[in-house]
Amino acid sequence: MKKDDDKDRLVVAATYPDDVSAHIALGMLRSHGVECVLNNEYTSDVFALPTAVFGQIRLLVRERDLHEALSLLSHPDRADDSGR
């Protein structure tokens, strides 16, 4: 695998206990141009059990975007001021 391919692989940027929190973070990152997806978000809907039973909802980003995503997630107040 090439090093460039490694930068395209998905990595976990954050985990959330519920889909509302996960979707807020997803929307904020996407509004700043960071491509991302959620993993494990529908498990609790399908089985009608709390997400905690199956683990956290994972917010995935490309490895090359991880630093920017972590920066935005750790300082959401700054992210709001710099919106695109």
C-alpha angles and dihedrals in degrees: 000000000000122000089243089057089054090059089057096054117107119250132181112261096175144343129225134196094219140030095241093061091043093052092049090055091044092053093047093051093045091050087058093050098259111139110223144155138198123239124202094012098130100043094094091048093052096046098030091231131120115274089240089072090064099031134260127319107255123218107211127198134172111273091241089059097045097099093050092045093050091048092051093045094049093049107034091158090062091044090058091054095050099046118154 
